[in-house]
Amino acid sequence: MQENHTGRDKQRSENMRSTMTPMNWAVKRFLPVLLITVGVAVGLAFLRASQVFLIGLQGMFAGGLIGWLAGRLGRRDSGVYWTFPQRCWLGVSMMLIYVVTHLVTLSILNAGPVDTPLYWLGEVVQGFQEEGFASAGRFQSYQGKIESGWWVFMNALDAGLFWFLFIAFCVMGVCPDRNPAATDASQSGQALPERDVDSGEAYGDPGATLQPGSKAAFYAMVFVLAGLGVAGVLYRQFMNAPQSRMTYSEELAALTQYEGQWRFKEGRRLLPDDADARSFTIMPLGFGSLSLKGDTGNFTLSLNQDGRAFSGLLFMMRESGGMGQFSARIKFAPDGNSLTMSVTNFEIGGRRDIVLEAKKIVTEP
């Protein structure tokens, strides 16, 4: 009697799974796979930031692992949720989530203290930064540095391999499983047919109802695209957008907090160690502009507001004579009493970003 009751419970559970609604599929299948993808993307970003870009290898690893786990999650679902079109749309969704999460995390890890979260990505795409890579060919391994168009192409290749391995390993995770209802047939020596997810049937339940959720993964992908679009707008609005327009007097008053005497903590081989050579004065010019001038006249810097930071050209007197010109970015602390400046210097050996910190000199009344 107890065995019959257990059998009915199992059959009832199987019937519920075979008639899963699109919303249930989104919550119980799509959302867990999305969270797994985010976790893998962040973990590989930390590895890539500390080591090198493993072109193709990391994409195949991530796609295969996530695809197999996705298949295992849905191994007892109706086959309508794991047909080839379903796996393709789900793979595209996870590829987008993986690429965006991975590259944003990587950019944050590589960005300097003055930079916005996506600053490093923009620098690499424009060819101002390089990233080390390693990969394996048929007969030999490759390593070096890439930038600009090649960097974009290699990341696209990595994403494509992620998608291919995802749909391949996804069906491997789904198909090998056997329905518990078929256990008796297996023990009696009867041959078990292979499960064909593309037929739209659940193994052991050929009468499973084909729900309208056969397009659930497509709508999930649309949801992902909409979410990424909203995230991009919010980033532009709150992270990198300039402040709202103000009148000349309002902007001048807002910049007055930075006015006064300042001194860099150390020269970092860009400035002499002498205290006077590291001291400078900041004056507000209005319209989001600041003037920075060394007390000994050894450097000047005109700053324009660039989002939540300031950027401009730094002119410095060379020890050998003449004037040097550098790109500089400055970010002030919320209290206005300290700042961080990043100076970009291109040398024979490549690019070097020099980070300087300064504090405001508070004079006693």
Buried (B, 14 or more C-beta within 10 A) or exposed (E): EEEEEEEEEBBEEBBEBBBBEBEBBBEBBBEBBBEBBBEBBBEBBEEBBEEBBBBBBBBBBBBBBBBBBBBBBBBBBBBBBBBEEBBBBBBBBBBBBBBBBBBBBBBBBBBBEBBBBBBBBBBBBEEBBBBEBBBEEEEEEEEEBBBBEEBEEBBEBBBBBBBBBBBBBBBEBBBEBBBBBBEEBEEEEEEEEEBEBBEBBBBBBEEBEEBEBBBBBBBBBEBBEEEEEEEEEEBEEEEBEEEEEBEEEEBBEBBEBBBBEBBBEEBBEBBEEEEEBBBBBBBBBBEBBBBBBBBBEBBBBBBBBBBBBBBBEBBBBEEEEEEBEBBBBBBBEEEBBBBBBBBBBEEEEEEEBBBBBBEBEEEEE
